[in-house]
Amino acid sequence: MKLVYTYALGAYTERCGGSSPLCGTKLLYYFMIIFIIFLFNLIKTPPVFAQTATPSAIPSATPTPDLVKQYTSDYLYNYDLYQQALSNYQEKSQIYTKYGSITTEKDKLDATKIALISRNNTLKTYLTALRTSLNLYKLNDPVTNQTIQIELNKWESWLEEQNQIVSVYNNQADFTNWAKIFSSKWVEIQTIIYKSLVQQQINTQKQSMVLVLDLANEIKTSTSGQQDSQTWFNNFPVTQDLINTNLQSAYQRTQTKQYSNRFTNFYSNSQNDLNRSKNYIYQLVNDLKSISIKFSPTQNDTQ
């Protein structure tokens, strides 16, 4: 379930002038690894009892001119809180293992509850940032983007509901059973995350093609009658078809059948398609640049 850093919650890194504001999938990758270790430890722990702990307060995002950056900031904040909560859980768990008293048992279960709620908040804010990022260039494929956003929002709501459920647990058996329930949903959550990351890149490349087409039409008009440029423009649809074919392939891979207990990662194959289409776009841009320079008035005056 490795996540790749090439893209995260942002547009082309080249187009934006830097890496995604999410510092992206690397953080989520580490988050996933930490969660799996935590989940394994939780499930293998024998049932004990505890009292209710108070969840950490999590600030909600407020409307800003750049919601993606705001929600990304919320995610990073919650990610830090989760790491603190996880560290505290591990410490309390070790103390309980050593002493086994009623007090250490209570402390461990309180720490378990806070860690679970913090983990859910971290994942929820990541999904929110991801959903918001799909608004960028959404109009290039509104139906697909809206469908994915609805699915993301469903899981955001589910995580919020789960926090309400976890907040009233008072024994290890409840936590263990809930961890198994979450584990059964994890494949679906991973699927929509990777599907969203792929669609976000498709949106950006489609928007790039809109700009390329506008530029190509402008250059075609200004170089009308030039044989060299006309030959290139005649071949333009071939490259355009190659781009569209790879974008369609990248999306189709997101429809890979998943199994309830095992995530089949399609992301790397989709990424290969997207890299090919991106290279074709770069090729078009470089060709247009060459044509523009070759037939520019300044260039012609020097010949």
C-alpha positions as CSV (number, residue, x, y, z in Angstrom):
1,M,0.0,0.0,0.0
2,K,2.9,2.3,-0.7
3,L,2.0,5.8,-1.5
4,V,4.1,7.8,-4.0
5,Y,5.2,11.4,-3.4
6,T,5.1,12.5,-7.1
7,Y,1.6,13.9,-6.5
8,A,-0.5,14.6,-3.4
9,L,-3.1,17.2,-2.6
10,G,-2.0,19.8,-5.2
11,A,-1.6,20.3,-8.9
12,Y,1.5,19.6,-11.1
13,T,4.5,20.3,-8.9
14,E,6.1,21.8,-12.0
15,R,3.1,24.0,-12.7
16,C,2.7,25.1,-9.1
17,G,6.4,25.9,-8.8
18,G,7.1,23.4,-6.0
19,S,5.9,20.3,-4.1
20,S,2.3,19.9,-3.0
21,P,1.4,21.8,0.2
22,L,0.5,18.5,1.7
23,C,4.1,17.3,1.7
24,G,1.9,14.7,0.6
25,T,1.7,11.1,0.4
26,K,4.9,10.4,2.2
27,L,3.3,11.7,5.4
28,L,0.2,9.6,4.8
29,Y,2.4,6.6,4.0
30,Y,4.2,6.9,7.4
31,F,0.8,7.5,9.0
32,M,-0.5,4.3,7.5
33,I,2.5,2.3,8.7
34,I,2.2,3.7,12.2
35,F,-1.5,2.9,12.3
36,I,-1.0,-0.7,11.2
37,I,1.5,-1.2,14.0
38,F,-0.9,0.4,16.5
39,L,-3.9,-1.7,15.2
40,F,-1.9,-4.9,15.5
41,N,-0.9,-4.1,19.1
42,L,-4.5,-3.2,19.9
43,I,-6.0,-6.4,18.5
44,K,-3.5,-8.7,20.2
45,T,-4.0,-7.1,23.7
46,P,-6.2,-9.1,26.1
47,P,-9.5,-7.4,27.3
48,V,-9.3,-5.1,30.3
49,F,-11.4,-2.3,31.7
50,A,-11.2,1.5,31.9
51,Q,-13.1,4.7,32.4
52,T,-13.9,7.2,29.7
53,A,-11.3,9.7,28.6
54,T,-11.8,13.1,27.1
55,P,-10.9,13.4,23.4
56,S,-8.4,16.1,22.3
57,A,-10.0,19.2,20.9
58,I,-9.6,19.4,17.2
59,P,-10.0,22.8,15.4
60,S,-12.1,22.8,12.3
61,A,-11.1,24.5,9.1
62,T,-12.5,27.9,8.4
63,P,-13.2,29.3,4.9
64,T,-10.2,31.0,3.4
65,P,-9.2,32.1,-0.2
66,D,-7.2,28.9,-0.4
67,L,-9.1,26.0,1.2
68,V,-6.7,23.4,0.1
69,K,-3.9,25.0,2.1
70,Q,-6.1,25.5,5.1
71,Y,-7.3,21.9,5.1
72,T,-3.8,20.7,4.5
73,S,-2.6,22.7,7.5
74,D,-5.4,21.0,9.6
75,Y,-4.2,17.6,8.4
76,L,-0.6,18.3,9.4
77,Y,-1.7,19.6,12.8
78,N,-3.8,16.5,13.5
79,Y,-1.0,14.3,12.2
80,D,1.3,15.8,14.9
81,L,-1.4,15.3,17.5
82,Y,-1.8,11.7,16.5
83,Q,1.9,11.0,16.8
84,Q,1.8,12.5,20.3
85,A,-1.2,10.4,21.2
86,L,0.4,7.2,19.8
87,S,3.6,7.8,21.7
88,N,1.5,8.2,24.9
89,Y,-0.4,5.1,24.2
90,Q,2.8,3.1,23.7
91,E,4.2,4.4,26.9
92,K,1.0,3.6,28.9
93,S,0.8,0.2,27.4
94,Q,4.4,-0.6,28.4
95,I,3.7,0.6,32.0
96,Y,0.6,-1.6,32.2
97,T,2.5,-4.6,30.9
98,K,5.1,-4.1,33.6
99,Y,2.8,-3.4,36.6
100,G,-0.7,-4.7,35.6
101,S,-2.5,-2.6,38.2
102,I,-6.0,-1.2,38.0
103,T,-4.6,2.3,37.8
104,T,-2.1,1.5,34.9
105,E,-4.9,-0.4,33.2
106,K,-7.2,2.7,33.3
107,D,-4.3,4.9,32.0
108,K,-3.7,2.5,29.1
109,L,-7.3,2.4,28.1
110,D,-7.7,6.2,28.3
111,A,-4.6,6.5,26.1
112,T,-6.1,4.0,23.7
113,K,-9.3,6.0,23.3
114,I,-7.4,9.3,22.7
115,A,-5.1,7.7,20.2
116,L,-8.0,6.1,18.2
117,I,-9.9,9.4,18.1
118,S,-6.8,11.3,17.2
119,R,-6.1,8.8,14.4
120,N,-9.6,9.2,13.0
121,N,-9.3,12.9,13.1
122,T,-6.0,12.8,11.2
123,L,-7.5,10.6,8.5
124,K,-10.7,12.6,8.3
125,T,-8.8,15.9,7.7
126,Y,-6.7,14.2,5.1
127,L,-9.8,13.1,3.2
128,T,-11.2,16.6,3.6
129,A,-8.1,18.1,2.0
130,L,-8.2,15.6,-0.7
131,R,-11.8,16.2,-1.5
132,T,-11.3,19.9,-1.6
133,S,-8.3,19.6,-4.0
134,L,-10.6,17.9,-6.5
135,N,-12.4,21.2,-7.0
136,L,-9.3,22.4,-8.8
137,Y,-10.1,22.0,-12.6
138,K,-13.1,20.0,-11.6
139,L,-15.1,21.3,-14.6
140,N,-12.9,19.2,-17.0
141,D,-14.8,16.1,-15.7
142,P,-17.5,17.3,-13.3
143,V,-19.4,14.0,-13.0
144,T,-16.4,11.8,-12.1
145,N,-15.1,14.4,-9.6
146,Q,-18.4,14.8,-7.9
147,T,-18.8,11.0,-7.6
148,I,-15.4,10.7,-5.9
149,Q,-16.1,13.7,-3.7
150,I,-19.3,12.2,-2.5
151,E,-17.5,9.0,-1.6
152,L,-14.8,10.9,0.3
153,N,-17.4,12.9,2.2
154,K,-19.1,9.6,3.1
155,W,-16.0,8.4,4.8
156,E,-15.4,11.7,6.5
157,S,-18.8,11.4,8.1
158,W,-18.2,7.7,9.0
159,L,-15.0,8.6,10.8
160,E,-16.8,11.3,12.7
161,E,-19.5,8.9,13.7
162,Q,-16.9,6.4,14.8
163,N,-15.4,8.9,17.2
164,Q,-18.8,9.2,18.9
165,I,-18.9,5.4,19.2
166,V,-15.3,5.1,20.5
167,S,-15.8,7.9,23.0
168,V,-18.2,5.8,25.1
169,Y,-16.1,2.6,25.2
170,N,-14.8,1.6,28.6
171,N,-13.2,-1.8,28.1
172,Q,-10.5,-3.5,26.0
173,A,-13.0,-5.9,24.4
174,D,-14.9,-2.9,22.8
175,F,-11.7,-1.4,21.5
176,T,-10.5,-4.7,20.0
177,N,-13.8,-5.4,18.3
178,W,-13.9,-1.8,16.9
179,A,-10.4,-2.2,15.6
180,K,-11.5,-5.2,13.6
181,I,-14.4,-3.3,12.2
182,F,-12.1,-0.5,11.1
183,S,-9.7,-2.9,9.6
184,S,-12.6,-4.3,7.5
185,K,-13.3,-0.8,6.1
186,W,-9.6,0.0,5.4
187,V,-9.5,-1.4,1.9
188,E,-12.4,0.8,0.9
189,I,-10.8,3.9,2.4
190,Q,-7.4,3.2,0.7
191,T,-9.2,2.7,-2.6
192,I,-10.9,6.0,-2.5
193,I,-7.7,7.8,-1.4
194,Y,-5.7,6.4,-4.3
195,K,-8.6,6.9,-6.8
196,S,-8.7,10.6,-5.7
197,L,-5.0,11.0,-6.1
198,V,-5.2,9.7,-9.6
199,Q,-8.2,11.8,-10.5
200,Q,-6.5,14.9,-9.2
201,Q,-3.6,14.3,-11.6
202,I,-6.0,13.7,-14.5
203,N,-7.8,17.0,-13.7
204,T,-4.5,18.8,-13.8
205,Q,-3.4,17.2,-17.1
206,K,-6.7,17.9,-18.7
207,Q,-6.5,21.5,-17.7
208,S,-2.9,21.6,-19.1
209,M,-4.3,20.3,-22.4
210,V,-6.9,23.1,-22.5
211,L,-4.1,25.6,-22.3
212,V,-2.0,23.8,-24.8
213,L,-4.9,23.7,-27.3
214,D,-5.5,27.5,-26.8
215,L,-1.8,28.1,-27.4
216,A,-1.7,25.8,-30.4
217,N,-4.7,27.5,-32.1
218,E,-3.1,30.9,-31.5
219,I,0.2,29.8,-33.0
220,K,-1.5,28.0,-35.9
221,T,-3.3,31.2,-36.9
222,S,-0.1,33.3,-36.7
223,T,2.0,30.8,-38.7
224,S,-0.7,30.1,-41.3
225,G,0.8,29.0,-44.6
226,Q,4.1,27.9,-43.2
227,Q,4.8,24.3,-44.3
228,D,6.8,23.2,-41.3
229,S,4.2,24.3,-38.8
230,Q,1.4,22.9,-40.9
231,T,3.0,19.4,-40.8
232,W,3.2,19.6,-37.1
233,F,-0.4,20.7,-36.6
234,N,-1.5,17.8,-38.9
235,N,0.2,15.4,-36.5
236,F,-1.1,17.1,-33.4
237,P,-4.3,14.9,-33.1
238,V,-2.2,11.8,-33.0
239,T,-0.3,13.0,-29.9
240,Q,-3.6,14.3,-28.4
241,D,-5.1,10.8,-28.8
242,L,-2.1,9.2,-27.0
243,I,-2.6,11.6,-24.1
244,N,-6.3,10.8,-23.9
245,T,-5.6,7.1,-24.1
246,N,-3.2,7.2,-21.2
247,L,-5.5,9.3,-19.1
248,Q,-8.4,6.9,-19.7
249,S,-6.1,4.0,-18.8
250,A,-5.0,5.7,-15.6
251,Y,-8.7,6.1,-14.6
252,Q,-9.7,2.6,-15.6
253,R,-7.1,1.1,-13.3
254,T,-8.8,2.8,-10.4
255,Q,-11.7,0.5,-11.1
256,T,-9.6,-2.5,-10.2
257,K,-11.7,-5.1,-8.2
258,Q,-10.9,-5.0,-4.5
259,Y,-11.3,-7.7,-1.9
260,S,-12.5,-7.2,1.6
261,N,-9.3,-8.3,3.3
262,R,-6.7,-7.2,0.8
263,F,-6.0,-4.0,-1.1
264,T,-4.9,-4.4,-4.7
265,N,-2.8,-1.3,-5.3
266,F,-3.4,0.1,-8.8
267,Y,-1.6,3.4,-8.1
268,S,1.8,2.7,-9.5
269,N,0.3,1.4,-12.8
270,S,-1.9,4.5,-13.0
271,Q,1.1,6.6,-12.3
272,N,2.9,5.0,-15.2
273,D,0.1,6.0,-17.5
274,L,0.0,9.5,-16.1
275,N,3.8,9.9,-16.6
276,R,3.5,8.9,-20.2
277,S,0.6,11.4,-20.8
278,K,2.6,14.1,-19.0
279,N,5.6,13.5,-21.2
280,Y,3.4,13.8,-24.3
281,I,2.1,17.1,-23.0
282,Y,5.7,18.3,-22.4
283,Q,6.5,17.3,-25.9
284,L,3.6,19.3,-27.3
285,V,4.7,22.4,-25.3
286,N,8.3,22.1,-26.4
287,D,7.2,21.7,-30.0
288,L,5.0,24.8,-29.8
289,K,7.8,26.7,-28.2
290,S,10.1,25.8,-31.1
291,I,7.5,26.7,-33.7
292,S,6.9,30.0,-32.0
293,I,10.6,30.8,-31.9
294,K,11.2,29.7,-35.5
295,F,8.4,31.8,-37.0
296,S,8.6,34.8,-34.7
297,P,8.9,38.2,-36.4
298,T,12.3,38.7,-34.7
299,Q,13.6,35.4,-35.9
300,N,12.4,36.0,-39.5
301,D,14.0,39.5,-39.5
302,T,17.4,38.0,-38.8
303,Q,17.2,35.5,-41.7
